[in-house]
Amino acid sequence: MNEMKTLDVEYDQVFIIDCLPTNQYDEWKISQDLMQYLADKGVKQTTSICKNKNILNKTFEFLIRLASNGSKFIIHIISHGNIQGLGFKETGEFITWEEFRNHLYNINNKMSDQLMVNMTSCFGIHGIKIVNECSPSYPFFGLIGYESELNVVKAKNINVEFYKNLLLGLSIPDSIEKLKSDLSDNGLYYISTQGYKKIRNVINQYR
């Protein structure tokens, strides 16, 4: 069995994709507070406000070009979601996890399999389902997400504490474990695509 690759990368920015409707974007200020925290810590951040699928698709096209130019970034998505995917309450549109696959494969390929996706949404960890155990490539290196419903206060706390731990020098897995312990919350997960693929391969042997 091949040894799993470890993540060794310095990201140059956090790219935030906010898909919340206007009223919740203004009231909850999840991405605004995250941007302010990162800015205060000297971390470059960019936000794309995506009120519909078309803008989201164009944002991913931009990120593919950005990655092609050598940029290394974490994608941080703030949205409503369920086990099938993410919803745009502004327009009533819905995007399935599978619809993310091609965009993320392209970005991850340009980033030499070093893309991290951080989901601030209900059921965000279910995005790991887009990993194809039959494919030699991956849509991202790893995914951070919540297993069930996620409220605003908890989401904002998780965002700050996660990046605080990274800035302290912790690895992503260690940052998540410390965060879960500090917040006494076991609902947050980090999953590497390689680890998930190995698990899926074992499961498929017994189907």
Protein Blocks (a to p, Z undefined) as FASTA:
>chain_A
ZZddddddddfbdcdddfbdfklmmmnommmmmmmmmmmnopacdddddfbfklmmmmmm
mmmmmmmnopacdddddddddfkbccdfknopacdfklmmmmmmmmmmmnoopaccdddd
ehklmmmmmpcfkbcbdfbfbdcddfbdcdfklmmmmmmmmmmmmmnopafklmmmmmmm
mnopakbccddfklmmmmmmmmmmmZZ
